[in-house]
Amino acid sequence: MLILTLHDSDRIVRDVLNAGARGFLLKSDAVRDLVSAVEALLRDRTYFTSRVADMVLEGFLQHEIDVALPAHDSSNRLTPREREIVQLVAEGKSTKEVAVVLSLSVKTAETHRSNIMRKLNLHSISDLVLYAVRNEIVHVAQPALAN
């Protein structure tokens, strides 16, 4: 799901991500961003413009989005394989892509992902991404500014 809106409040972005959106654009963003977003979603990846990514990062840094388990307690609870899966999912890989990369069946990858979500008490992919960032499983890179 890709959201295109005029509204850019932190609350709206958070609600949209919790609803399962994998892309978010503001109507004020460039047309090339819309094309890039559609292409990313067709490849089963996430897409956020730098403005929206900044909002998500800022909200994260201000602790506006809470994950039930503290980061320092939960990171040691994952097996190395589960950490690999968290990393791949947080990087935007689909369950099918995770299965291919790790040479697993799709069902096994789905089971791992489900177990991870349950183990960490996470309820959405956006929660999983935030968990991965907080626990340094993935890193947020700021896109280069175009002139």
C-alpha positions as CSV (number, residue, x, y, z in Angstrom):
1,M,0.0,0.0,0.0
2,L,1.3,3.4,-1.0
3,I,-0.1,6.5,0.7
4,L,-0.1,9.9,-1.1
5,T,-1.4,12.7,1.1
6,L,-1.2,16.4,1.9
7,H,-0.9,15.7,5.6
8,D,2.6,15.2,7.1
9,S,2.0,15.1,10.9
10,D,4.0,12.5,12.9
11,R,0.7,11.0,14.1
12,I,-0.6,10.4,10.6
13,V,2.7,8.9,9.4
14,R,2.7,6.6,12.5
15,D,-0.9,5.5,11.9
16,V,-0.4,4.8,8.3
17,L,2.7,2.7,9.0
18,N,0.9,0.8,11.7
19,A,-1.9,0.1,9.2
20,G,0.6,-1.7,7.0
21,A,1.6,1.0,4.4
22,R,4.9,0.2,2.8
23,G,5.3,3.6,1.1
24,F,4.4,7.2,2.0
25,L,4.7,10.2,-0.1
26,L,3.6,13.8,0.4
27,K,1.8,15.5,-2.5
28,S,4.4,18.2,-2.3
29,D,7.1,15.6,-3.2
30,A,8.5,15.5,-6.7
31,V,6.9,13.4,-9.4
32,R,10.1,11.4,-9.7
33,D,9.5,10.3,-6.1
34,L,6.1,8.9,-7.1
35,V,7.7,6.9,-10.0
36,S,10.4,5.6,-7.6
37,A,7.9,4.7,-5.0
38,V,5.7,2.7,-7.4
39,E,8.8,0.9,-8.8
40,A,10.0,0.0,-5.2
41,L,6.6,-1.3,-4.3
42,L,6.5,-3.4,-7.5
43,R,9.8,-5.0,-6.3
44,D,8.1,-5.6,-2.9
45,R,10.3,-3.0,-1.2
46,T,9.4,0.0,1.1
47,Y,9.7,3.6,-0.1
48,F,9.7,6.8,1.9
49,T,10.8,10.2,0.7
50,S,13.6,11.8,2.7
51,R,11.1,14.2,4.4
52,V,9.0,11.3,5.6
53,A,12.1,9.3,6.6
54,D,13.3,12.3,8.6
55,M,9.9,12.4,10.4
56,V,10.0,8.7,11.2
57,L,13.6,9.0,12.5
58,E,12.8,12.1,14.5
59,G,9.8,10.4,16.1
60,F,12.0,7.4,16.8
61,L,14.6,9.5,18.5
62,Q,12.0,11.3,20.6
63,H,10.6,7.9,21.7
64,E,7.2,8.6,20.4
65,I,6.8,5.0,19.2
66,D,7.1,2.5,22.0
67,V,8.0,-1.2,21.6
68,A,6.9,-3.2,24.5
69,L,10.3,-4.7,25.3
70,P,13.3,-2.5,26.1
71,A,16.0,-2.8,23.4
72,H,18.8,-4.0,25.7
73,D,16.7,-6.9,27.0
74,S,15.2,-8.2,23.8
75,S,18.2,-8.1,21.4
76,N,19.9,-11.0,23.3
77,R,16.8,-13.1,22.9
78,L,17.1,-13.6,19.2
79,T,19.1,-16.4,17.7
80,P,21.6,-15.5,15.0
81,R,19.2,-16.8,12.3
82,E,16.4,-14.7,13.7
83,R,18.7,-11.6,13.6
84,E,19.4,-12.4,10.0
85,I,15.6,-12.5,9.2
86,V,15.0,-9.3,11.2
87,Q,17.7,-7.6,9.2
88,L,16.4,-8.8,5.8
89,V,12.7,-7.9,6.7
90,A,13.8,-4.4,8.0
91,E,15.7,-3.8,4.8
92,G,12.4,-4.3,2.9
93,K,12.7,-7.9,1.8
94,S,9.5,-9.9,1.5
95,T,9.1,-13.3,3.2
96,K,9.6,-15.0,-0.2
97,E,12.9,-13.0,-0.8
98,V,14.1,-13.9,2.8
99,A,13.5,-17.6,2.0
100,V,15.5,-17.3,-1.2
101,V,18.4,-15.4,0.4
102,L,18.6,-17.8,3.3
103,S,17.9,-21.0,1.3
104,L,14.7,-21.7,3.3
105,S,11.2,-22.7,2.2
106,V,8.7,-19.9,2.2
107,K,6.8,-21.6,5.0
108,T,9.9,-21.8,7.2
109,A,10.7,-18.1,6.6
110,E,7.0,-17.3,7.5
111,T,7.3,-19.4,10.7
112,H,10.5,-17.7,11.7
113,R,9.0,-14.2,11.1
114,S,5.9,-15.1,13.1
115,N,8.0,-16.4,16.0
116,I,10.1,-13.3,16.0
117,M,7.1,-11.0,16.1
118,R,5.6,-13.1,18.9
119,K,8.9,-13.3,20.8
120,L,9.5,-9.6,20.7
121,N,5.8,-8.7,21.2
122,L,5.7,-6.7,17.9
123,H,2.5,-6.1,16.0
124,S,3.6,-4.6,12.7
125,I,6.4,-4.4,10.2
126,S,7.0,-0.8,11.2
127,D,7.5,-2.0,14.8
128,L,10.0,-4.6,13.6
129,V,11.9,-2.0,11.6
130,L,12.1,0.3,14.6
131,Y,13.3,-2.6,16.7
132,A,16.0,-3.4,14.1
133,V,17.2,0.3,14.1
134,R,17.2,0.6,17.9
135,N,19.2,-2.6,18.2
136,E,21.6,-1.7,15.4
137,I,20.6,-4.6,13.3
138,V,20.1,-2.1,10.4
139,H,21.2,1.5,10.1
140,V,19.2,4.4,8.7
141,A,21.0,6.2,5.9
142,Q,20.0,9.7,4.9
143,P,19.5,10.0,1.2
144,A,21.8,12.5,-0.6
145,L,20.2,15.9,-1.3
146,A,19.6,16.7,-5.0
147,N,20.6,20.1,-6.2
